Amino acid sequence: MNFKKILIAVDNSTCSEKAAKAGYDMAEKFGAEVALVNIIEPVPANVNPDLTLAPVFLETYDNSEENSHILLKEMETKFGNGTKTTYLSIVDTAAHGIIQQSDEWGSDLIVIGTYGRSGLYHFLMGSVAEHVARKSACPVLIIPNKYEL
């Protein structure tokens, strides 16, 4: 396999940092470019009696978009080592957004971390990494939380 475009899904977690490190390491080995994707989960909108969105929702969205860009820049600075990096940030559900951005960007590989939760929480919430692996058109590398940086 020859990976030229590696999409790395990141959020604000240690398992995400481990995925970013592994993804950038692979990009260096294959001479690939990287896209860092951060999905901004939609905040349930508060609806005013006149059916307009409450200003709190709009402020939260603006703040999340800004925070997303800061997170992506931090990940590139920490692990990028000069690798050509594209930033992708959209409002969507995590698994759907990652798959959609991967398809649109044309990635050859998705790298994603997993929290490694099990039991009732895993049963009720599912796993974003598992969903992405099942639905993705390209290979998915899942980095476990136990992976050492």
C-alpha positions in Angstrom: 0.0 0.0 0.0 1.2 3.5 -0.8 -0.4 6.2 1.2 -0.2 9.7 -0.3 -3.1 11.4 1.6 -3.5 10.6 5.3 -6.5 12.1 7.2 -6.0 12.3 11.0 -9.1 12.8 13.2 -8.3 14.8 16.3 -10.2 16.2 19.3 -9.0 17.5 22.6 -7.9 14.2 24.1 -4.7 12.3 24.8 -5.8 9.4 22.6 -6.2 12.0 19.8 -2.6 13.2 20.3 -1.4 9.6 20.0 -3.3 9.3 16.7 -1.8 12.5 15.5 1.7 11.3 16.4 1.2 8.0 14.6 -0.4 9.6 11.6 2.4 12.1 11.1 5.0 9.3 11.6 3.3 7.4 8.8 3.1 10.5 6.6 6.8 11.0 7.0 7.6 7.4 6.1 5.4 7.5 3.0 6.1 11.1 1.9 2.3 11.7 2.3 0.4 14.9 3.0 -1.9 15.2 6.0 -5.3 16.6 6.6 -6.2 17.1 10.3 -9.9 16.9 10.8 -11.8 18.2 13.9 -15.5 17.7 14.0 -17.5 20.3 15.9 -20.4 18.4 17.4 -23.7 20.3 16.9 -25.0 22.0 20.1 -28.8 21.5 20.5 -30.3 24.8 19.5 -32.5 26.8 21.9 -35.4 28.1 20.1 -37.0 31.4 21.1 -40.8 31.8 21.1 -40.5 33.7 17.8 -38.7 30.6 16.3 -35.3 32.2 16.0 -32.1 30.6 17.4 -31.0 31.8 20.7 -27.9 34.0 20.6 -26.2 31.6 23.0 -26.1 28.9 20.3 -24.5 31.2 17.8 -21.8 32.4 20.3 -21.1 28.8 21.2 -20.7 27.8 17.5 -18.3 30.8 16.8 -16.3 29.9 19.8 -16.1 26.2 18.8 -14.9 27.0 15.3 -12.2 29.2 16.7 -11.2 26.6 19.2 -11.1 23.9 16.5 -8.7 25.9 14.4 -6.4 26.5 17.5 -6.5 22.7 18.2 -5.5 21.8 14.6 -2.7 24.3 14.6 -1.4 22.9 18.0 -1.4 19.4 16.6 0.5 20.4 13.5 3.0 22.3 15.5 3.6 19.5 17.9 3.8 16.6 15.5 3.9 18.0 11.9 7.6 18.4 11.5 7.2 20.3 8.2 4.6 17.9 6.7 2.2 19.6 4.3 -1.0 19.9 6.4 -4.6 20.8 5.5 -7.1 21.8 8.2 -10.7 20.5 8.0 -13.2 21.6 10.5 -17.0 21.2 10.2 -20.1 21.0 12.3 -21.4 17.4 12.1 -21.6 14.2 14.2 -18.1 12.7 14.7 -18.3 9.5 12.6 -20.3 11.0 9.8 -18.1 14.1 9.6 -14.9 12.2 9.5 -16.1 9.9 6.7 -17.5 12.8 4.7 -14.3 14.8 5.0 -12.2 11.7 4.1 -14.3 11.2 1.0 -14.2 14.8 -0.1 -10.5 15.2 0.5 -9.7 11.9 -1.1 -7.7 10.3 1.7 -5.9 7.0 1.3 -5.9 6.3 5.0 -7.7 7.5 8.1 -5.9 7.5 11.4 -8.1 7.8 14.5 -7.6 7.2 18.2 -9.9 5.3 20.5 -10.6 5.8 24.2 -10.8 2.0 24.7 -14.0 2.2 26.7 -15.9 -1.0 27.2 -18.9 -2.4 29.0 -22.1 -0.5 29.4 -20.7 2.9 28.1 -19.5 1.2 24.9 -22.8 -0.6 24.5 -24.8 2.6 24.9 -22.5 5.1 23.1 -20.8 2.9 20.5 -17.4 3.8 19.2 -16.7 6.5 16.7 -13.6 4.6 15.6 -15.5 1.4 14.9 -18.2 3.3 13.0 -15.6 5.0 10.8 -13.8 1.7 10.2 -17.1 0.0 9.1 -18.3 2.8 6.8 -15.0 4.2 5.4 -14.1 3.7 1.7 -10.4 3.6 2.6 -8.4 1.8 5.3 -8.6 3.0 8.9 -5.8 2.8 11.4 -7.1 2.8 15.0 -4.6 3.8 17.6 -5.4 2.5 21.0 -5.2 4.7 24.1 -2.5 2.4 25.5 -0.2 3.3 22.6 3.0 5.0 23.9 4.0 8.3 22.4 
